[in-house]
Structures are given as structure tokens and as C-alpha cells.
Amino acid sequence: MKLITAIIKPHQLDEVKEALEAFGVAGMTISEASGYGRQRGHSEVYRGAEYTVDFVPKVRLEVLVDDVDSSDVLEVILKAAQTGRIGDGKIWSVPVDEVVRVRTGERGVDAL
Amino acid sequence: MVLAMSAITFVAADTPFTDSGNTAWVLAAAALVLFMTPGLALFYGGMVRTKSVLNMMMMSFITMGTVGTVWVLWGYSETFGNDVGAGLLGNPFEHFGLSGVLDAIYGYVPADAATGTAAAGGIPGGAFVAFQVVFAIIAVALVSGAIADRAKFVTWTVFTVIWATLVYFPAAHWVFAFNGFAAETGGWIANKAEGLFLGGAGAYDFAGGTAIHINAGVAGLALAILLRKRVGWPKEPMRPHNLTLVMIGAGILWFGWFGFNAGSALSAGTLAAGVWVNTLAATCTAMLGWLITEKIRDGHATSLGAASGVVAGLVAITPACATVSPWGALVVGLAAGVGCALAVGLKFRFGFDDSLDVVGVHLVGGLIGTLLIGFLADATNSPTGTAGLSMNDGLFFGGGFGQLWSQTLGAGAVLIYSFVVTFIIGWVLHKTMGFTVPEEDEVAGIDLLEHAETAYDLGAFTGGSRHVSSGVVAERTRQVVADEPSSKEEASA
């Protein structure tokens, strides 16, 4: 099993969610995140004083998938999240030892 | 404030009587002005960071408690009691606790058989007390914006009482206490102290450009210089945390300001209506002026700029609203909008942390409005002129330099007095009680330290556990724990 984590632009979230649902992913977890990469921050002006805001709002999306699906799911997220402009984010996947469904105690792929 | 007669009542009475229309307007205006202080709390509160919004709002709110109390006790008397010498101070004991005020009638004009003029009603002493106390409250609250995020709340509370007593009440006496209105003898600026005004009238300050805005603005400057800067200023970004609150606050301030200015006519008639129009006109151009300045300089017209421009225009038209024409009001507003938008940058150049620009908006705006009267005073087309009252023309209308000198003198006197006395009060409080919170507490958030509260609970997991959150309940919990062994013993016995 793999954990796929994607940091994406907040306004791409709906598109990514719909694409994942269409692909057949059963669930996902999102959280609000802030950060920067090559995009760096942006500047805001209050009463003429300019402030640099380093950390830009992002959405962190996490999906647990079976090994065989992992590269497809990654492609689905990539396609839906990509705008081609700077600040689109990153996606990575890591191996997962064990997954347990809390309600039933099912383990492994059955728990996905 | 100029005494005016609007409703002529044909009563052949020798005893003073009140005019119900004037009284109703002054009471309504007083309520409008009180509403400005919560409005200011929103305006200021939205501009600070999340962790200090409650403290910022409380610094405004507390003035309603403290200044309102001392107003009843000695503040009214100190401002509007008979002068105790040279026009500098009213007698604080004459009307202590408002004795002998509520049954008085101010502004009554008796019938004159010689000229055939009918008697005109006045307003009850209580209405005047009500209208003036809300001015005192907001004048003190305005100062707090200069020391956001770092002032010890108890010291600020003590400061509000001392500053009102030693700075605001005297300055208001100078400017607002006209001879023969509430007392026989009043303040030196209002009544044109002899030898000082060189042919000009006393400084024209209809609703408080000097006594309130220059006064509070320069007091803010004194405290900002005296107290340490906020941790991280000016390098760290200290963005306004909620600009929607700022916009709401600016809206409430504008609404209340109609009471502030038009209510200062102390009558409901031509003068009040003209002042209302001028208050609108100047604020419109001030907002435009600020936004145009921003658009040219920074590339964007911002919501904070619009809200700030509104307040800057209201500040500047406050002294001038009765003595300039509507055209003049447009000019005053534009000058204030552009002038204040440029002035808010000064604190970075001079390195004082006037956190919410009390200096840039209130001191600068107050000076612009007060001094422009010297140029733009218009005896023909101003509300005062159209109400049939006499006044001097300014420089641009052929009145020469007399009025400009009067305005400069009035503004300068309040400015210097307020700066010096505020600095001394602040210094003494800083040495005795301490005026700032420890830096680590400021970083953690002054709301939590000073008020044991946080403004926002938006997260899903941050709810407190209720059974230990209240002191009363916690006390009961301890009681139960203490009782428990004994009840067990009883059971076993």
C-alpha cells in the first residue's frame, strides 16, 4: 500500500476531488496548509507599508491506495491539479506498512 | 459650538423654557456619538493581529466606564463650570456629581421688547451633559490606537482617568466653554482671550478638531515615543487580521459622526443641516483622495485605504464643518485624504511605533482641518453664515491673516499642552505601574495574558473542557472531591 500526499492550490481541490472520485478512490483526507516552494510568498500593502507574506495557503491532500493503483492515482491528481503556473504544488508517495479500519478491525487492502 | 435659535416660540414668558425639537436632536445626537466608541473598537480591533483584538477593543470599551464615571463626578464641572482663572480650567467642585445642572436650561434667549424679538427655547442641562460626555469618551479611546498590542490594561485604565482629568477636560474647557452658555465664564480659545488673537475671532473649532483630534493624536505620539515598540516592528509583518471589521467600524464611525458634528449645533435647524451636508461632502472626497494616492503610489486601491480615508475626512471636517461652504468641505476632505495617506508613512521614517496611525490620521487630519479654516472660512455660504450668524472670513475670502493666526494659535496651544502633559503622565505611570507587558507575553498574545480570553475559536479541536472552565464550577468540583472520603466513611459505618 502507498500513501499519496499532494500539496495543491486550494482552488484546484474540487477538480482533484472529482477526478479521484471518478477514478474510484473511496476516500481522502484534506487539511489546510501553508508553505512555499519556488513560488516564494507574495506581497501585500497596508496603508502604504508593504509586507512580504512568505507562507501561501495550500491544501494538503492524503489518499491511501493499493500498490497497483498508486501510479495511476498519482497521474489523476497531477492532471487535475495542474494549471501550468508557478505554485501548483507537489505530489509524493511513500510505502505504508499497515492500514486498519477502526470500525471493523479489517486490515491491509480490505481496509482501504 | 455656536448657539443658534431655530424654532421661535411665541411665549411671553420670563422663565426660561426648553425647545423640544432642539432637545430631541441633541439627545439623539448624543446616542449617535456614543455609538462611535464601539465603532472605533471595531475599526481598531480589525487592524491588529488575531491575538490582540480583544485587548484593543477593551481599550476603547473601558473608556465608556471610566470617563463616563468621572464625567458625572467632576469632569462636567471641570469642563463647563465657571472658569477658575485665565480661561484655563472650570471649577471641578461647582457641579460635582452634576449638582445644579439637570434642572438648568442652556441657550435660552429671553424676549426683547425693544427689538420685538420673541423668546427662544434652550436645551435642558441634562441634554448638554449627555452630548458632551460622549465626546470625552471617544477622545480618550482614540489615543489607544497608538499603543496597540503592548499596553498593560490596568495602567491604561488608570491613564484614561488621569488623562481625561489633566488633558481632555482642560482642553475641552478652552475650546467648548463659551461665556454665558453653561456658565458665566468659559475657556480662553472659545472666548477670544484678549491680546492673543490679533483681530481674528477665537479659533473656530466647531466640533473638536483641536480639543479632540489634535489632542488625542499628539497624546498618541507621546505614548508611542515613550513606550517600547511592538516586538518585531517594523521588520515583521503585522497585518490587519480582519479588514471586514475595519470596514464595519468605519461605517459606524461615519454614521455616528453626523451626531458629532451636526449635534454640535445644539439646535435642530439651518446650522445643523448645513453641518450635516459638509460632514458628508468632506468625507466623500477624503476617501477618493486616499484611494487615488494609493492607486498612484502602490498600484492598488485598498479597503483599508477606503476606511482610513473616510476617518481622515471626518477628522478634518470636524473643526471646519460650520465655517466652510460645501465647496470648501470638498477641498478640506480632499486635502485630508491625500495628506493623511502620505502622513501614515512618517512613523517608519522617524521610527515610532504608532501602531494604528493615530498620529497620521487624527493629528495630521485635525491640523489640516483646523488650519484650512484660516483659508476657507466663508461668512456667506457656510452653515454659520446661512444660519444668519456672524463670523470672520478666511484668507481666500478676503478676511486677511487674522483668522489663520487664531487657528494656528488654538491648534498649537492644544498640541504643545497635550504632548507635554501626556508625556509626563505616561512617564510617571511607566515608572510606577509599568505601562507595557513583558515581551514574551506580547508575543504569546496580550488577549490571553490580560483578559484570559481568545477572540476566535474556529478550530474543531480547541473547545475547552467545560467542567473546569469556570471558577465557580471548579470550586464545586473541589468541594465534591473533599467531601468524598467522609461520605464513604459514612457508608462503611
Interface residues (C-beta under 8 A of the other chain):
Chain A: E44 V45 Y46 R47 G48 A49 E50 Y51 T52 V53
Chain B: P234 P237 M238 R239 P240 E294 R297 D298 G299 H300 T302 L304 G305 S308 A341 V344 G345 F348 D357 G360
